[in-house]
């Protein structure tokens, strides 16, 4: 699967401008899946302005329709981070990945763990989810997680046990955390026998410096070679394209049957 990573900085509070940036990237670098960072459609440090730019959960608003047209016109599935209105709890927001396919299908995976430390105040603006499910992309089941989710191995494990053949992490991680992500992401690949792809934003918002470092790791946790393409603007911006083999999960897992052994273990009994 040919995958495009848009390591870009969004325009805070301007979804139309950010959709335009996605369009320029996708048209410049044809791929089978185009990935963009956490909250890329809105920007990260918006506070209560998130409510004004949140997507409708079914993509029926102007921004959602623009993304759907773009996916249809280019024939490219697009996954991008965005604030999304909760379909179950009116007035609440989700920090989510929206996946838009060329046929108009629309999927939403909210973030499961919301950081509330240091400069991160996601728990004040967003509601978490407790579930993760793979979604079909280009004929393959793909699991999506968001940034801080990578620190909780059960997120990747749930997606792998759910049938995902590829794990994607979209992120707005600061430069101070880059070394931690570079350790955790290949670990998730190894412990689940699944390729892992990571796209992180760059730029500065409200004093927070984002760290880039986008890339991918194979089922052994080895880096996957990537091609840097023209298309960035600000410092550290770049487009990256790489080839990932989702079929490697089925070939590798018999030699490292972690998921089989986890599934065979009985659930622990509660104390008492």
Secondary structure, DSSP 8 states (H G I E B T S, - for coil): -EEEEEE----TT-HHHHHHHHHHHHHHS--SEEEE-TTTTT-S--GGGHHHH-B-TTS-SHHHHHHHHHHHHHT-EEEEEEEEE-SSSTT-EEEEEEEE-TTS-EEEEE-S----STT--HHHH----S----EEETTEEEEEEEGGGGGSHHHHHHHHHTT-SEEEEEE--BGGGHHHHHHHHHHHHHHHT-EEEEEE-EEEETTEEEE---EEE-TTS-B--EEEES---STT-EEEEEE--TTHHHHHHTTS-HHHHHHHS-------
